[in-house]
Amino acid sequence: MNKNYLYKIATQNQALLEQGIIKKNGDSYTLNNRYKIGKITIKKDCAQFISNDIQKIFIDLDKLNGAYEDDVVLIQMIFNPRSRTKAKVVEIIERNCAEILCFFKDEKFYTIKDEIEIKCKNQNAKDGDVLVLKNNHIVKILDNISNPKIDEIISLYLYNETYRLEKYQFPAINPKSQNKNRVDLTNLPFCTIDPASAKDHDDAIYFDEKSNILYVAIADVSAFIEENSDQDIEAKKRAFSIYLPNKVLPMIPFELSANLCSLKPNVQRLTYVFKMKLDVKKLEVVKNEVFEATIQSQNKYSYEEIDVVIENQNQNYGQLLKLYNLTQKFRKKRLRNGFDFRTEELRLNLDDNEMLDNITVETSSPSHKLVEECMLLANCEASKKIKNLGIFRVHDEPKAKSIEKLIDDVGMLGLKVKLKKDIHQTIQSIQQKALNVGLENEVDELIIQSQQQARYGSKSLGHFGLGFKDYSHFTSPIRRYADLVLHRILKTGKIPKDIDLICEDISTQERKIANLVWNLEDRKYARWAKSSINNTYDAIIVDVQNPIAKLQNGMIGARVNCENYNGEKLFSKVKVQLKSSDIIMKNIVASIKS
């Protein structure tokens, strides 16, 4: 391969011959041993050069000379006996990257992903334009960064999810031939409990308090989407619905997600139901059945409504109150092996122009905990039914190094903790000490950072965070492909031949979508900060290495880089003044006020 590239650049660039970088020997060419031909790969803070005949060589981003991901390049190696060998790009031999998302600033083109300069002749681009380049040409100008609506497009482009903006049309959607054994449960008073703004309703519950039987009814998406159909291939590709601040980009067509599969009140819907007999003394499921059914939800409640019911002990909702009290006993038992993290979810609210308007802080309220425990029971029972092979939600124990770092971090906060006989007891000890000094929220954040990321796997390896030996995802097939796969396995008893690949692909897509949403949210914060320069806000130091503070008022949750950090301790409360904001690179700079 290198010989072909060598001939190509030698015949196209006479200067390389004149400089002695390439030498001609008869009809063949050789390369000076200080130069190499290979490919570029972009990492977080640098690039790497990869070739067949040498190990990876690092290249500083400012030494790429316009090269980008997968480009074939000629490099000059820079040897330094006191540090690792580096290099700089001399010539771009072949462009292999497809479309590159860039912005135009000060008469230059830069990639939005890494802020690397790309060589391209200007073709009517204006300062601030966001555009797509290919083969050193402008393919299209998407919009200008001054328009807040470009933020969503940038994030979708960066993570290869722009296809979700296209309307995908399918033939009329009808359920598969009806199962003659589908159980009619339309006489039972099921209800849904969701956010007030919810458009799709995956799950409904009913509790028979006399016989202590809990019914968890889940939208029967598999009755509408056949395996390997067009709809299924598209759902598998998406793997999840994407929840953006102002909209949902669904995994399955809106006709299904917000209508035919959604468990709306007062209409009959096809469901897949777990019927669980609960032992109220031993706090365990003693018998279960899973079957296809038809239900008709009688009530659509919001979390806020049920919180008021629980707080006031409104006996008009006696069934839900008894279920809440029972599920909290199950929760208490579960937390002997699992964890209760005090987390807050920040919901960004946008105005009609897609500018950040305000932040809603959501915590786990009693109604959330009621629904959560019901769903956890169904998920556990589902995982037990498929035994050792299928699709499971796996959460491994934290690594020893992560726990050691956690102990060091909380030690800097004044919490003296020693390793216990196992990781679970160590974390519980840390939580208790944090609670005693009023640092429970901050320390829980550190504990979460020490955890490994949950994933999907074909074998049951347990869920450390929840404290379950067997766990899977059964309850959200409208928005998660894993749940749809599990439903099919439970119904047919057949494991897909490519189950390992399915699990790997879903896990990868899950991480990608999380990063996409964070990317969009950080850019919305930066756009707000641009209009708030010189304003002062309360903040808390959340990273002493970079260092970063997180706003506690103004727009709660905005992360700012502190330009005059002076050794403030982790979680120190400070006042910061916003100094600058780069919307494209999502970088807010502030100074700490003395």
C-alpha positions, 0 to 999 in steps of 0.5 A, a space after each residue: 500500500 505504501 509503495 502506491 501512495 509513495 509513487 502518487 505523492 512523488 509524481 504529484 509533488 516535485 518539492 518532496 524529491 527536491 527536499 530529499 524526503 523522497 528519493 528516486 532509484 531508477 523506476 522506484 521510490 524510497 522514503 527518507 527514514 524520518 518520514 512515514 506513510 499511514 493513517 490518522 486517528 483522532 483521540 480526545 486531546 491528540 491524534 495518533 498516526 498508525 502504520 504497518 511498520 511502526 508503533 502508534 505515534 502521537 501528533 499534537 492537534 496543531 501539527 495535523 496540517 489540515 488532516 483529519 480522521 482516517 486520512 492517509 498522510 505523510 508525516 515527519 517524525 520528531 525524535 526527542 530522547 527525553 520524551 516520547 516520539 512525536 510527529 507532524 503531518 507534512 502532506 495529506 495524501 488521501 482524504 478518507 473521512 466522509 462528511 466533516 461538520 465544521 464551522 467558519 471563523 476568522 477566514 478558517 474552517 475548524 471541525 466542531 468535534 475537535 476544533 482542528 483546522 481543515 484546509 478548504 477554499 472558502 466558497 461564500 461562508 460567513 463567520 459563524 456558519 456551520 457547514 459540512 465539508 467533503 473532499 475540501 469542498 463545502 457540501 452545504 451550509 446548515 445555518 449560522 451559530 447565531 440561530 439557536 435551532 442549529 444546536 440540535 442539528 450539530 449534536 445529531 450530526 456529531 453522533 450520526 443520528 441525523 436520519 432521525 429527522 427524516 420521516 420514515 414511512 411504512 405501510 399501515 401498521 396493524 397488529 399481528 394476527 390476534 392470539 386467541 388466548 390473549 386474556 381480557 383484563 379490561 374490567 380491571 382498573 389499571 392506571 398509568 403514572 407518568 410525568 405530566 408532559 408524557 406523550 407515550 405510556 409504556 406501563 400501567 399497574 393494578 393492585 388487587 389488595 385482597 389477594 395481594 396480586 400486582 399486575 404490571 401491564 406493558 405495551 405489547 410492541 411485539 404485537 405490532 412489530 415483527 422480527 426482521 420487518 422494516 419497522 424492526 430493522 429501523 427500531 434496532 438501528 435506533 435502539 432507544 428513543 432520544 429525549 431532547 429538552 424540547 422533543 422526543 425522537 422516537 425509536 418506533 413510529 409516532 403512530 405506535 409510540 404515541 398512539 396505538 401502543 401507548 396505554 392511554 386511558 379509556 381505550 383498549 390496548 394490547 399489553 404483555 402482563 406480569 401477574 405477581 402474587 406477593 408475600 407481604 410478610 417475606 416481601 417476595 414474589 411467590 408466584 408469577 405469570 406472564 401473558 398477553 392481555 388486553 387492558 383499558 386503563 381507567 386513569 392517567 395520573 401524573 407524578 405530582 398528583 400521586 405525590 399529593 395523594 400519598 402526602 395527604 393519605 387520600 383514602 379515595 385512592 386506597 388501592 394505590 396507598 396500600 400498594 405504595 406502603 407495600 412497595 416501600 417495604 420491598 424497597 427497604 429490603 432491596 436496599 440491604 444489597 442495593 443502594 439509594 443514591 440521592 440524585 437530582 435530574 435537571 430538565 432543561 426547558 426551552 422557549 419557542 426560539 429554542 433558547 434555554 428558558 429555565 431549569 426544572 429540578 426533579 428528584 425521586 418523589 414518593 410517586 416515582 418510588 412507587 412506580 419504580 419498585 413495581 417495575 423493578 419487580 417485573 424486570 427481576 421476574 422477567 430475567 428469572 424466566 429466561 434463566 442463564 441466556 437471553 438479554 440482561 441488564 448487567 452492572 458490575 462491581 466497581 473496580 478496586 482502584 475506583 474504590 481506593 480513589 473514592 476513599 481518598 476523595 471523601 478523605 479530602 472532605 474530612 470523612 475518614 473511611 476504611 475498607 470493609 469486608 466487601 465493597 457494598 459495606 464500604 459504600 454504605 459506610 461512606 454514605 452514612 458518614 456523609 449523611 452525618 455531616 450533611 454531604 450526602 448529595 455531594 458524596 453520592 455524586 462521587 460514589 456514582 462516578 466510581 461505578 462501572 457503566 451498566 450494559 446489556 449482556 447475554 448472560 445473567 451477571 447481576 446488577 450491583 447498584 440495584 443489588 439484584 442477582 438477576 435483572 433485565 429490562 422488560 418494562 419500556 419496549 416503546 423506547 428501548 429495543 432491549 425490552 422488545 427483544 426480551 418480550 420476544 424471547 419470553 413469548 417464543 423461548 427462542 434466543 436470537 443467534 446474534 444475541 451477543 452482537 445485539 447486546 453490544 450494539 445496544 450498549 454502544 448506542 446507549 452510550 452514544 445517545 447519552 453523549 449526544 444529549 449532554 452535548 446538546 445541553 452543554 451547548 444550550 448552557 453556553 448559549 445562555 451564558 453568552 448573554 449573561 457575561 459579567 453576571 455573578 452566580 453561586 457555584 460549587 467546585 465539582 472538579 479540582 483537576 480541570 478545574 470546573 464549578 457548577 452553577 447553583 443559581 441562574 441556570 442551575 447545572 451549568 459547568 464553567 471553567 475557572 480561570 483563576 482557580 487557587 486550590 479551592 477544595 472539592 465541593 467548596 461554595 464559591 461565587 463566579 463571574 462569567 467571562 466568556 462563552 464559546 457556543 460551538 465548543 460549549 466552553 464557558 469561562 468564569 473567574 472565582 470572586 474573592 
